Amino acid sequence: MATVAEKRPRAVPEPEREPQPVLAVPPDVRLIVGPDDFAKLCAANRDMRLELEADGGLIVMSPASSDGGGRELELGSQLNVWNKTARLGKAFGPSSGFTFPDGSVRAPDASWIRNEVWAAVDRRERRKFARVVLDFAAEVRSPSNTLAELRAKMASYVANGVRLAWLIDPETRTVEVYRPGRDVERMASPKTLSGEDVLPGFTLDLAEIFED
């Protein structure tokens, strides 16, 4: 005897989503964003690297290249290994943003804060772009960065209380060291960098960061 096939509801195809438009901002146009809106922008654009200038100017940076990301990781890894042994503070990578005293929001390629300074930051504040003064910050120059931009950023770090800052340029194999109240020290093809009294006992091996 013939049986009637059981009827199953047809799957309704989901409507195709239209591609989201991308806003292209010319280099001579500045967008001013408030702190709350900046946090919302970052939450909605997690794949982008965003920073905020002291006057609210939005900074949009392209993601690190494969090569550049590897150099950033090497820098952060060495800093973290030292920190786990020294137990003097907390190390951070390039996705960590901080609100500086002048109101700017920055995310150095690598940074570090003393234990006593980090302990004083409220736990709720840590879930945001914490308002705190970094002890150490470092940047690894990528082809998309101009020296003028990075040097201005390093000067801003020191002006906001950072005690030691490194600008590492793999292309030219040079390093610029920034310290409060002192002239910038420029080094050609150094093999290592000392953490001095800010990162006591830390020595950065530049071999893999400078590697072609």
Secondary structure as GFF3:
##gff-version 3
##sequence-region A 1 212
A	DSSP	alpha_helix	35	44	.	.	.	ID=ss1
A	DSSP	beta_strand	49	52	.	.	.	ID=ss2
A	DSSP	beta_strand	58	61	.	.	.	ID=ss3
A	DSSP	alpha_helix	66	86	.	.	.	ID=ss4
A	DSSP	beta_strand	89	92	.	.	.	ID=ss5
A	DSSP	beta_strand	98	99	.	.	.	ID=ss6
A	DSSP	beta_strand	105	106	.	.	.	ID=ss7
A	DSSP	beta_strand	110	114	.	.	.	ID=ss8
A	DSSP	alpha_helix	115	119	.	.	.	ID=ss9
A	DSSP	alpha_helix	123	126	.	.	.	ID=ss10
A	DSSP	beta_strand	136	140	.	.	.	ID=ss11
A	DSSP	alpha_helix	147	159	.	.	.	ID=ss12
A	DSSP	beta_strand	164	169	.	.	.	ID=ss13
A	DSSP	beta_strand	174	178	.	.	.	ID=ss14
A	DSSP	beta_strand	185	188	.	.	.	ID=ss15
A	DSSP	beta_strand	192	194	.	.	.	ID=ss16
A	DSSP	beta_strand	203	205	.	.	.	ID=ss17
A	DSSP	alpha_helix	207	210	.	.	.	ID=ss18
###
